[in-house]
């Protein structure tokens, strides 16, 4: 699975021209002024619809996009050249000997400062884009987890409603038996108490469902959910990606990409600080007019600072140490990411095995015992307490199974949030390899030897 919408566009990965950056920033500001709250339609909602709503209106993603725009503005600012300077000087206030000078100072940057500024700012934009990708994957994981929470809460609410209907029927049967003199009135009292307990459970299940719906809709900025229900298969267990695909996607993880871009940015900042150690110069061109001397005199001068004491030593040393820090953080990110991916994989496998075991072995037995106890109670062979015990067992097993399914989907979403998106080229290569392997398995004699 991939979340391509959150991935940064390829067209933005290179350095953008200042004009294009200005246009993009202006359009982004105009869109921000026109953004309206998103309210989902009053209809059943699928997982893809929930993901699309989150992509369009999640506040966290909106804030990350603002940071990308701000970083793009830094690229624009870094590409600008220094402004010329205008100077007007009067040498003497006396009207007999007064002279005036008009000068235009043209600054010239030396040492590649402008290119270093643009590169460091563009790498800062790459860091912001990696942050956007990472937040997009985390929001995607949150949407998936919240969506399956709603699906499970719907199942539990429906199970609680069925339990209430069964308890009502059991109460009616017990009342009829008491009226017929077949059982003690205590049986009817027990049935009514059990019915009240089941109604309490139904109230709690309904409350959990409402909270799950609110958690889901809040991911696209809507505190009051409007969708009628979540539509999907809570017991659908997706396949795990193969190990080679996990390795490729781990290398493309936004967390790792951000750390790599941050290291490159720190390197560029070292180059920027080193370029600032090279002094710039100012070329002054002007005209001087004096009352004592007829005509205008051309003025030409050069201003160059002398790097005697301040050679930007402290800023260069700071940039070098921060580069070392970024390198250490990249190594820490690699180690932590590898560990987190393996732990997430283990949790996915464990939750999948748990759900399979409950579905295959435990749930059918609890359902069979419950059906047998219900039929036997209606025929007078079992007491209501036996039916109640079987009902509680089924409810507990069903709840455990749904919780295992939700835990599986949460673990799988967490794994997806750690991994980067599979590139189309890698997917096509993997599909071609799978097809070739299948063909070789069917026709072992058709393999060509060099």
NORCOR-V903485 format. One line per field, one symbol per residue. ss: DSSP state (~ for helix, > for strand, _ for the rest). A space follows every 50 residues. Layout:
ss=???
This chain:
ss=___~~~___~~~_____~~~~~~~~~~~~~~~~~__________>_~~~~ ~~~~~~~_~~~~~~~~~~~~~~~~~~~~______>>>>>>________>> >>>>>>>>____~~~~~~~~~~~~~~~~~~~~~~~~~~~~~~~~~~~~~~ ~~~~~~~~~~~~~~~~~~~~~~~~~~~~~~____~~~~~~~~~~~~~~~~ ~~~~~~~~~~~~~~~~~~~~_________>____________~~~~~~~~ ~__~~~~~~~~~~~~~~~~~~~~~~~____>>>>>>>>>>_____>>>>> >>>>________~~~~~~~~~~~~~~~~~~~~~~~~~~~~~~~~~~~~~~ ~~~~~~~~~~~~~~~~~~~~~~~~~~~~_____~~~~~~~~~~~~~~~~~ ~~~~~~~~~~~~~~~~~~_____~~~~~~~~~~~~~~~~~~~_~~~____
